[in-house]
Amino acid sequence: MDNAERMAIARACVDTSNDHDVDRIATMLAPDVAYRSSGVGAHDGAEAILAMNQVFFADYPDVCCDPENSRSIPDDEVEFDFTITLAGASHRGVERVFVGDNGRITRVEVER
């Protein structure tokens, strides 16, 4: 898998999250994926992350992430700056999405 493919997968994950499509998100995650966020904490495993997503999307129906300045980091990482709209307020941050050779997301790190 090359860097362009990893960037496309990371972008698709953001788009799918913006659509609040938990079923599609499930198809993108490795079973043992790890999620680390300064906003919603640590979640390990696809099932835990999907459960967190369902609650998060229900609690914040207006949530939308606008990624910019995407950059590919050697090996398996894509990093981008973002603006997230959440409960009527905008926040800036950095997100890192790690994509395995099989095209599944293995780790997500979010800092706001």
GUDOLO-882069 format. One record per residue (C-alpha): x, y, z; residue in one letter. Coordinates in steps of 0.001 Angstrom, whole numbers, padded with zeros to 6 digits, always signed. Layout:
N
XYZA...
//
This chain:
112
+000000+000000+000000M+001434+003384-000934D+001110+006783+000749N-001582+008021-001657A-003770+005021-000818E-003286+005619+002905R-004220+009284+002487M-007371+008301+000576A-008376+005870+003349I-007807+008519+006039A-009905+011017+004065R-012661+008433+003539A-012708+007797+007289C-013221+011521+007964V-015964+011722+005327D-017686+008653+006778T-017468+010111+010286S-018966+013363+009008N-021852+011284+007654D-022156+009628+011113H-022146+006255+009319D-021058+003878+012096V-021700+000789+009942D-019298+002016+007267R-016739+003075+009874I-016822-000540+011106A-015598-001752+007704T-012566+000547+007891M-011209-000474+011303L-008835-003282+012212A-010313-005431+015023P-007554-004364+017431D-007568-000673+016470V-006635+001869+019157A-008181+005338+019481Y-006593+008090+021554R-008234+011492+021846S-007737+014490+024084S-011509+014985+023798G-013058+011532+024259V-010236+009535+025825G-008784+006121+025039A-010747+003319+023391H-009303-000050+022391D-010809-002396+019831G-013257-001772+017013A-016333-002586+019116E-015395-000055+021818A-014667+002643+019239I-017927+002037+017392L-019887+002216+020654A-018146+005506+021477M-018994+006810+017983N-022682+005971+018402Q-022896+007867+021683V-020779+010762+020395F-022863+011211+017224F-026092+011064+019263A-024779+013622+021761D-023374+015937+019053Y-025552+015640+015938P-023927+018749+014437D-020349+017432+014700V-018359+017892+011512C-014611+017705+010889C-012937+019733+008130D-009457+018320+007427P-006721+020395+005818E-002987+020233+005185N-002881+016432+004928S+000595+014968+004982R+001850+011456+004662S+004385+010341+007238I+006703+007460+006276P+005496+003947+006948D+001792+003902+007807D+000764+007332+009102E-001328+010161+007677V-001484+013412+009636E-003707+016423+009060F-004822+019599+010753D-008544+019972+011238F-011300+022259+012366T-014123+020489+014164I-017539+022024+014678T-019021+020649+017860L-022078+021924+019752A-022002+025156+017764G-018333+025942+018489A-015242+025406+016337S-011985+023928+017588H-008656+023289+015852R-006507+020220+016203G-004287+017575+014656V-005294+014024+013799E-003085+011087+012923R-004514+008009+011211V-002400+004866+010934F-003319+002488+008100V-002023-001082+007890G-000898-002778+004701D-004319-004444+004485N-006023-001036+004229G-007567-001158+007705R-007092+001625+010229I-004949+000416+013129T-004693+003562+015262R-006170+007059+015473V-004736+009893+017566E-006614+013183+017986V-005314+016278+019761E-007337+019452+020247R
//
